[in-house]
Amino acid sequence: MSGSYKDIGVSSEGAVGIVEIQRPPHNFFDNSLINQIADAFEAFDKDMAIRSYVLCAQGKSFCAGADFANRPQTGSAESGKHLYKEATRLFRSKKPSIAAIQGPAIGGGLGLAVMADFRVTCAEGRFAANFTRLGFHPGFSLTYTLPRLVGQQRANLMFYTGRRIGGEQAVEWGLADVLVPLADIRKGAMDLAKEIAESAPLALMSTRETMRRAFADGAEAATERELTEQDWTRKTEDFKEGIKSYAEKRPGNWQGR
């Protein structure tokens, strides 16, 4: 099955489907990667032998978001539009998913992690919505999904400061669900997925649909607002400075234009 994908590995273990992002060390995403993950999720949805799935990644990071430092800015807003349209497919998946967060889940990578039903992480996990530090508006439906997990105030704190939240604090806040040692990340995610997969498949999907009723619609509506704001903030001088200063690990010299 994995032979049909370029940047992900797709396999299964019993009733658990596994999607592994294979762009180490930081697993930066683009339209193609999100499309491949969505294709794999949709394939699992059609397979009644699969009752839950795990999203994991090779390398140091779970997903460090978009690689702004190494891609041209021309057309970036349009690229973002296509990427987030692909991402809405993930929110419409029908079966429970568990993300295994072994390191940084940053920016859009945080959006990908939060898309899943559950997150298993470790002390080394890092969660950050660093968009404003880069000089533009949050995306990947995070303005909808993040407050649902951590509350509006904590979501505001993460958006406005761009601070990184460690794995232990992520569990305390409800941003992650299970804390395990780094070496046990995959096992912890698989254990939870297998526990879920012990449930009857039709009842499981029906219950999940009820619990996440209108969730995908809400995420998609938020994306439309986010894209509008990202479109103009990516055209500012502050965005150019944000990319440069972030790469140079220094505070931004903001001009407000």
Stockholm file with secondary structure:
# STOCKHOLM 1.0

chainA/1-257         MSGSYKDIGVSSEGAVGIVEIQRPPHNFFDNSLINQIADAFEAFDKDMAIRSYVLCAQGKSFCAGADFANRPQTGSAESGKHLYKEATRLFRSKKPSIAAIQGPAIGGGLGLAVMADFRVTCAEGRFAANFTRLGFHPGFSLTYTLPRLVGQQRANLMFYTGRRIGGEQAVEWGLADVLVPLADIRKGAMDLAKEIAESAPLALMSTRETMRRAFADGAEAATERELTEQDWTRKTEDFKEGIKSYAEKRPGNWQGR
#=GR chainA/1-257 SS CGGGCSSEEEEEETTEEEEEECCTTTCCCCHHHHHHHHHHHHHHHHCTTCCEEEEEESSSCSBCCCCGGGSCSTTHHHHHHHHHHHHHHHHTCCSCEEEEECSEEETHHHHHHHHSSEEEECTTCEEECCHHHHTSCCCTTHHHHHHHHHCHHHHHHHHHHCCCEEHHHHHHHTSCSEECCGGGHHHHHHHHHHHHHTSCHHHHHHHHHHHTTTHHHHHHHHHHHHHHHHHHHTTSHHHHHHHHHHHTTSCCCCCCC
#=GC SS_cons         CGGGCSSEEEEEETTEEEEEECCTTTCCCCHHHHHHHHHHHHHHHHCTTCCEEEEEESSSCSBCCCCGGGSCSTTHHHHHHHHHHHHHHHHTCCSCEEEEECSEEETHHHHHHHHSSEEEECTTCEEECCHHHHTSCCCTTHHHHHHHHHCHHHHHHHHHHCCCEEHHHHHHHTSCSEECCGGGHHHHHHHHHHHHHTSCHHHHHHHHHHHTTTHHHHHHHHHHHHHHHHHHHTTSHHHHHHHHHHHTTSCCCCCCC
//
